[in-house]
Amino acid sequence: MNLSCACIIPCFNEKDRIKDLINEISKLESNLIDWYLLDNGSNDTTYQIMINELSKVKLSNIFPIKKKKNNGYGAGLKYVINKINKSRESKKDKGLTLKKVYKYICWTHADGQTPINDVAIAHNIAIKQEKKFILIKGKRIQRKDGLLGIIFEFFLNLLVSLKYNKNILSAYSQPTLISKSLLLKISEHCPNDSVFDLAVIVKGFLHKATILRFPVVFEKRTKGKGSNESLYQKIKFSIDNLIYMLFGK
């Protein structure tokens, strides 16, 4: 069966959000997008709630995947990307339907800060293009996560501008939608941690992809707790980005 887009949503300790997330997906009623909900090594009841809620909605385009150990945000995305790519050849791949062919692979966050409908917007932009390599990302027009986030984004964009002569404002905005053929070329060379998104857009530039942005609003998280909310986490994340920009390949 030839479908257009697979969207991956990593869920780490999102037991308070997962029900709302599934409801939001079910309301989209898009038959051109398959949704892969990844429990990325959660140590709470995220996966159990996920399975329970999916049994209620009974949608054929939402697939739960469980990764036992959290090796990082990027590692989780790679785990599902590899499963999606290999499922065409496998006769018994638990949790995946067979012979799915996707032109695009997308991912976004489960936390409610990035509306699920933005995935459909990105996909609609993509299908109007006739490009071999395309990368589409949201671009935040409004932030509600404080001054530190604004400062971090400014200096990150400055570093990228100096190194690559490119402007990538809002490198971590979601969703991210990319040609599958391009993603398979670059994903294994991207970091396993949260810097994965930055690496994808940098490598998109290097592979001369057509990069399109569209405006998104970054909402305040109302349920659960993010991985980069404390001052220590923000500083570590900033250092990881700096190291990648200086020494990453």
BELDAFEN-V535796 format. One line per field, one symbol per residue. phi: phi as a letter, one per 40 degrees, with the letter a starting at -180 (. if undefined). psi: psi as a letter, one per 30 degrees, with the letter a starting at -180 (. if undefined). Layout:
phi->???
psi->???
This chain:
phi->.cbcabbcbcbbfbccbcccdcccccccfccbbbbbcbccgcbbcdcccdcccccccfccbbbcbbbcbcbhdcccccdcdccccccccccbbdgbccfcbbcbbbaacccgcbdccccccccccccccbbcbbbbbcbcbabbbgcdcccdcccccccccccbfbbbdgcbcbcbbaddcccccbcccccccccdccccccccdccfccbbbacbbccccbbgbccbccccccccccccccccccbcb
psi->kjlekkkkjkjjhhfffeeeeeeeeffehkggkkkjjjjihkgageeeeeeeeefefhkfgkkkkkkekjgleeeeeeeeeeeeeffffkfijkfkllhkjkelkllalffffjkeffeeeeeeeefflikekkkkkljkfkkggleeeeeeeeeeeeeeeeefhljhkhfglllkkkkeeeefefefgllfaffeeeeeeefeefghljkkllklkjlkkfkaklfheleeeeeeeeeeeeeeeefl.
